[in-house]
Amino acid sequence: MQSVVFSFKSNVAPDKQDKILEQIESWDEVTKASRLKEDARNAEVLRMAYANVEDHSGAQQVVDRLSEMPEIESASLPAKRKLV
Protein backbone atom coordinates (compact mmCIF):
# COMPACT_ATOMS: atom_id res chain seq x y z
CA MET A 1 0.00 0.00 0.00
CA GLN A 2 1.18 3.52 -0.84
CA SER A 3 0.03 6.76 0.76
CA VAL A 4 -0.39 10.06 -1.01
CA VAL A 5 -0.31 13.22 1.10
CA PHE A 6 -2.07 16.43 0.17
CA SER A 7 -3.25 19.76 1.57
CA PHE A 8 -6.36 21.76 0.93
CA LYS A 9 -6.12 25.45 0.12
CA SER A 10 -6.75 27.71 3.11
CA ASN A 11 -10.00 29.08 1.65
CA VAL A 12 -11.67 25.65 1.43
CA ALA A 13 -14.21 25.30 4.25
CA PRO A 14 -14.03 22.18 6.44
CA ASP A 15 -17.44 20.89 5.27
CA LYS A 16 -16.30 21.24 1.64
CA GLN A 17 -13.09 19.38 2.55
CA ASP A 18 -15.20 16.53 3.97
CA LYS A 19 -17.18 16.27 0.72
CA ILE A 20 -13.98 16.25 -1.33
CA LEU A 21 -12.49 13.54 0.89
CA GLU A 22 -15.62 11.43 0.28
CA GLN A 23 -15.23 11.99 -3.45
CA ILE A 24 -11.54 11.02 -3.39
CA GLU A 25 -12.30 7.89 -1.37
CA SER A 26 -14.72 6.82 -4.11
CA TRP A 27 -11.95 6.74 -6.73
CA ASP A 28 -11.11 3.20 -7.85
CA GLU A 29 -7.41 3.48 -6.90
CA VAL A 30 -8.09 4.82 -3.39
CA THR A 31 -8.91 2.56 -0.45
CA LYS A 32 -9.15 5.36 2.17
CA ALA A 33 -9.00 9.15 2.23
CA SER A 34 -8.97 11.12 5.46
CA ARG A 35 -7.55 14.07 7.32
CA LEU A 36 -4.09 13.56 8.72
CA LYS A 37 -5.32 14.44 12.22
CA GLU A 38 -9.08 14.71 12.66
CA ASP A 39 -8.92 16.47 16.03
CA ALA A 40 -6.18 18.97 15.21
CA ARG A 41 -6.59 22.45 16.64
CA ASN A 42 -4.16 24.09 14.25
CA ALA A 43 -5.80 25.22 10.99
CA GLU A 44 -2.71 24.27 8.96
CA VAL A 45 -2.81 20.70 10.25
CA LEU A 46 -6.55 20.43 9.65
CA ARG A 47 -5.94 21.13 5.96
CA MET A 48 -3.57 18.14 5.67
CA ALA A 49 -4.94 14.84 4.40
CA TYR A 50 -3.90 11.51 2.91
CA ALA A 51 -5.18 8.89 0.52
CA ASN A 52 -4.18 5.24 0.69
CA VAL A 53 -3.65 3.60 -2.68
CA GLU A 54 -3.60 -0.19 -2.89
CA ASP A 55 -1.56 -0.39 -6.09
CA HIS A 56 1.78 1.46 -5.97
CA SER A 57 1.58 2.14 -9.71
CA GLY A 58 -1.67 4.06 -9.23
CA ALA A 59 -0.24 6.40 -6.61
CA GLN A 60 1.24 8.85 -9.11
CA GLN A 61 -2.08 8.94 -10.95
CA VAL A 62 -3.79 9.93 -7.72
CA VAL A 63 -1.19 12.68 -7.16
CA ASP A 64 -1.84 13.94 -10.68
CA ARG A 65 -5.62 13.95 -10.20
CA LEU A 66 -5.35 15.74 -6.88
CA SER A 67 -2.99 18.33 -8.35
CA GLU A 68 -5.61 19.19 -10.98
CA MET A 69 -8.29 19.92 -8.37
CA PRO A 70 -8.71 23.65 -7.69
CA GLU A 71 -9.26 23.07 -3.95
CA ILE A 72 -5.94 21.24 -3.47
CA GLU A 73 -2.85 23.28 -2.67
CA SER A 74 -0.31 20.46 -3.00
CA ALA A 75 -0.13 16.68 -3.43
CA SER A 76 2.84 14.35 -3.35
CA LEU A 77 4.19 10.94 -2.58
CA PRO A 78 6.11 10.79 0.70
CA ALA A 79 9.84 10.28 0.34
CA LYS A 80 10.88 6.64 0.42
CA ARG A 81 12.42 5.60 3.71
CA LYS A 82 15.04 2.99 4.28
CA LEU A 83 17.08 1.70 7.15
CA VAL A 84 20.66 2.89 7.39
Secondary structure, 3 states (H helix, E strand, C coil): CEEEEEEECCCCCHHHHHHHHHHHHCCCCEEEEEECCCCCCCHHHHCEEEEEECCHHHHHHHHHHHHHCCCEEEEECCCCCCCC
